Amino acid sequence: VQLQASGGGLVQSGGSLRLSCTASGFTLDLNAIGWFRQGPEKKREGVSCISNTDGSTYYSDSVKGRFTISINNAKNTVYLQMDSLKPEDTGVYYCTVGSLTGQGTQVTVSS
């Protein structure tokens, strides 16, 4: 049972990345899936989450209008599309379902 996050990288300010989080050993049915990040100063911030029950979504104020969370149940994968990236978006991004957290993927945005 694990979550595998991928898609991070180095991008210039204003660029885009798409993060993926694939579940193995269980399905994402009827779960809420979230992304949080930990910046260089180790501050942890909840970024976005989605309910697989009704599709409702949440975004932090710092990413609202720039990030989009979605689910592909056929692939058992959650995506975080990140557009108009800013240097302050730099950090390690983790996906989480209940008490399970993936290993994280590094996002670095250069100015």
BALOBA-1460 file (C-alpha; in Angstrom, 3 decimals):
// residues 111
<rec num="1" residu="v" x="0.000" y="0.000" z="0.000"/>
<rec num="2" residu="q" x="1.692" y="3.187" z="-1.121"/>
<rec num="3" residu="l" x="1.434" y="6.490" z="-2.932"/>
<rec num="4" residu="q" x="3.969" y="7.363" z="-5.604"/>
<rec num="5" residu="a" x="4.366" y="11.039" z="-6.446"/>
<rec num="6" residu="s" x="6.167" y="12.236" z="-9.559"/>
<rec num="7" residu="g" x="6.391" y="15.116" z="-12.009"/>
<rec num="8" residu="g" x="8.467" y="17.595" z="-10.071"/>
<rec num="9" residu="g" x="11.393" y="19.442" z="-11.562"/>
<rec num="10" residu="l" x="13.046" y="22.777" z="-12.213"/>
<rec num="11" residu="v" x="11.009" y="25.399" z="-14.039"/>
<rec num="12" residu="q" x="11.239" y="29.127" z="-14.605"/>
<rec num="13" residu="s" x="8.817" y="31.541" z="-13.014"/>
<rec num="14" residu="g" x="5.596" y="31.568" z="-15.012"/>
<rec num="15" residu="g" x="6.059" y="27.993" z="-16.147"/>
<rec num="16" residu="s" x="3.969" y="24.886" z="-15.547"/>
<rec num="17" residu="l" x="4.343" y="21.426" z="-14.102"/>
<rec num="18" residu="r" x="1.940" y="18.558" z="-13.616"/>
<rec num="19" residu="l" x="2.380" y="16.379" z="-10.562"/>
<rec num="20" residu="s" x="1.002" y="12.855" z="-10.443"/>
<rec num="21" residu="c" x="0.208" y="10.692" z="-7.456"/>
<rec num="22" residu="t" x="-0.523" y="7.031" z="-8.147"/>
<rec num="23" residu="a" x="-1.933" y="4.722" z="-5.524"/>
<rec num="24" residu="s" x="-0.941" y="1.073" z="-5.416"/>
<rec num="25" residu="g" x="-2.326" y="-1.647" z="-3.218"/>
<rec num="26" residu="f" x="-5.642" y="0.146" z="-2.785"/>
<rec num="27" residu="t" x="-8.061" y="2.223" z="-4.835"/>
<rec num="28" residu="l" x="-8.821" y="5.879" z="-4.463"/>
<rec num="29" residu="d" x="-12.579" y="5.223" z="-4.484"/>
<rec num="30" residu="l" x="-14.529" y="7.188" z="-1.890"/>
<rec num="31" residu="n" x="-11.393" y="8.825" z="-0.569"/>
<rec num="32" residu="a" x="-10.304" y="12.403" z="-0.253"/>
<rec num="33" residu="i" x="-6.840" y="12.996" z="-1.673"/>
<rec num="34" residu="g" x="-4.705" y="15.968" z="-0.839"/>
<rec num="35" residu="w" x="-1.444" y="17.650" z="-1.721"/>
<rec num="36" residu="f" x="0.686" y="19.570" z="0.724"/>
<rec num="37" residu="r" x="4.113" y="21.096" z="0.330"/>
<rec num="38" residu="q" x="7.071" y="21.794" z="2.519"/>
<rec num="39" residu="g" x="9.116" y="24.817" z="1.566"/>
<rec num="40" residu="p" x="12.833" y="25.535" z="2.081"/>
<rec num="41" residu="e" x="12.130" y="26.881" z="5.570"/>
<rec num="42" residu="k" x="10.333" y="23.604" z="6.386"/>
<rec num="43" residu="k" x="6.970" y="25.283" z="6.706"/>
<rec num="44" residu="r" x="4.225" y="22.840" z="5.738"/>
<rec num="45" residu="e" x="1.219" y="24.087" z="3.782"/>
<rec num="46" residu="g" x="-1.884" y="22.315" z="2.594"/>
<rec num="47" residu="v" x="-2.182" y="23.127" z="-1.103"/>
<rec num="48" residu="s" x="-5.215" y="21.334" z="-2.469"/>
<rec num="49" residu="c" x="-7.505" y="18.391" z="-1.959"/>
<rec num="50" residu="i" x="-10.317" y="16.663" z="-3.793"/>
<rec num="51" residu="s" x="-13.150" y="14.452" z="-2.693"/>
<rec num="52" residu="n" x="-13.596" y="11.341" z="-4.812"/>
<rec num="53" residu="t" x="-17.128" y="11.100" z="-3.446"/>
<rec num="54" residu="d" x="-18.567" y="14.307" z="-4.846"/>
<rec num="55" residu="g" x="-15.646" y="15.890" z="-6.707"/>
<rec num="56" residu="s" x="-15.502" y="18.921" z="-4.452"/>
<rec num="57" residu="t" x="-12.141" y="20.638" z="-4.311"/>
<rec num="58" residu="y" x="-10.176" y="22.911" z="-2.030"/>
<rec num="59" residu="y" x="-7.289" y="25.232" z="-2.828"/>
<rec num="60" residu="s" x="-5.226" y="27.347" z="-0.521"/>
<rec num="61" residu="d" x="-5.394" y="31.066" z="-1.193"/>
<rec num="62" residu="s" x="-1.782" y="31.049" z="-2.323"/>
<rec num="63" residu="v" x="-2.500" y="28.715" z="-5.287"/>
<rec num="64" residu="k" x="-6.150" y="29.407" z="-6.083"/>
<rec num="65" residu="g" x="-6.611" y="30.200" z="-9.761"/>
<rec num="66" residu="r" x="-3.225" y="28.729" z="-10.692"/>
<rec num="67" residu="f" x="-3.394" y="25.081" z="-9.600"/>
<rec num="68" residu="t" x="-5.973" y="22.473" z="-10.592"/>
<rec num="69" residu="i" x="-6.475" y="19.107" z="-8.910"/>
<rec num="70" residu="s" x="-8.116" y="16.200" z="-10.712"/>
<rec num="71" residu="i" x="-8.569" y="12.423" z="-10.494"/>
<rec num="72" residu="n" x="-8.343" y="9.683" z="-13.080"/>
<rec num="73" residu="n" x="-9.914" y="6.692" z="-11.361"/>
<rec num="74" residu="a" x="-9.106" y="4.384" z="-14.260"/>
<rec num="75" residu="k" x="-5.417" y="5.072" z="-13.572"/>
<rec num="76" residu="n" x="-5.872" y="5.344" z="-9.799"/>
<rec num="77" residu="t" x="-4.028" y="8.620" z="-10.041"/>
<rec num="78" residu="v" x="-4.490" y="12.165" z="-8.789"/>
<rec num="79" residu="y" x="-2.974" y="15.082" z="-10.659"/>
<rec num="80" residu="l" x="-2.000" y="18.577" z="-9.631"/>
<rec num="81" residu="q" x="-1.668" y="20.880" z="-12.618"/>
<rec num="82" residu="m" x="0.420" y="23.864" z="-11.596"/>
<rec num="83" residu="d" x="0.439" y="26.911" z="-13.863"/>
<rec num="84" residu="s" x="1.905" y="30.394" z="-13.502"/>
<rec num="85" residu="l" x="4.425" y="29.046" z="-11.047"/>
<rec num="86" residu="k" x="6.203" y="31.438" z="-8.711"/>
<rec num="87" residu="p" x="9.473" y="31.081" z="-6.790"/>
<rec num="88" residu="e" x="7.467" y="30.823" z="-3.573"/>
<rec num="89" residu="d" x="5.917" y="27.602" z="-4.909"/>
<rec num="90" residu="t" x="9.306" y="25.929" z="-4.453"/>
<rec num="91" residu="g" x="9.256" y="22.965" z="-2.125"/>
<rec num="92" residu="v" x="8.714" y="19.251" z="-1.798"/>
<rec num="93" residu="y" x="5.183" y="18.267" z="-2.729"/>
<rec num="94" residu="y" x="3.507" y="15.312" z="-1.059"/>
<rec num="95" residu="c" x="0.233" y="13.568" z="-1.754"/>
<rec num="96" residu="t" x="-1.746" y="12.096" z="1.069"/>
<rec num="97" residu="v" x="-4.780" y="9.864" z="1.596"/>
<rec num="98" residu="g" x="-5.899" y="9.410" z="5.167"/>
<rec num="99" residu="s" x="-2.808" y="8.537" z="7.192"/>
<rec num="100" residu="l" x="-0.800" y="7.514" z="4.107"/>
<rec num="101" residu="t" x="1.672" y="9.968" z="2.577"/>
<rec num="102" residu="g" x="3.809" y="9.517" z="-0.521"/>
<rec num="103" residu="q" x="7.529" y="10.139" z="-0.678"/>
<rec num="104" residu="g" x="7.359" y="13.635" z="-2.164"/>
<rec num="105" residu="t" x="8.546" y="15.242" z="-5.372"/>
<rec num="106" residu="q" x="10.758" y="18.335" z="-5.538"/>
<rec num="107" residu="v" x="9.497" y="21.444" z="-7.307"/>
<rec num="108" residu="t" x="11.929" y="24.290" z="-7.861"/>
<rec num="109" residu="v" x="10.843" y="27.536" z="-9.477"/>
<rec num="110" residu="s" x="13.598" y="29.922" z="-10.499"/>
<rec num="111" residu="s" x="13.059" y="33.649" z="-10.761"/>
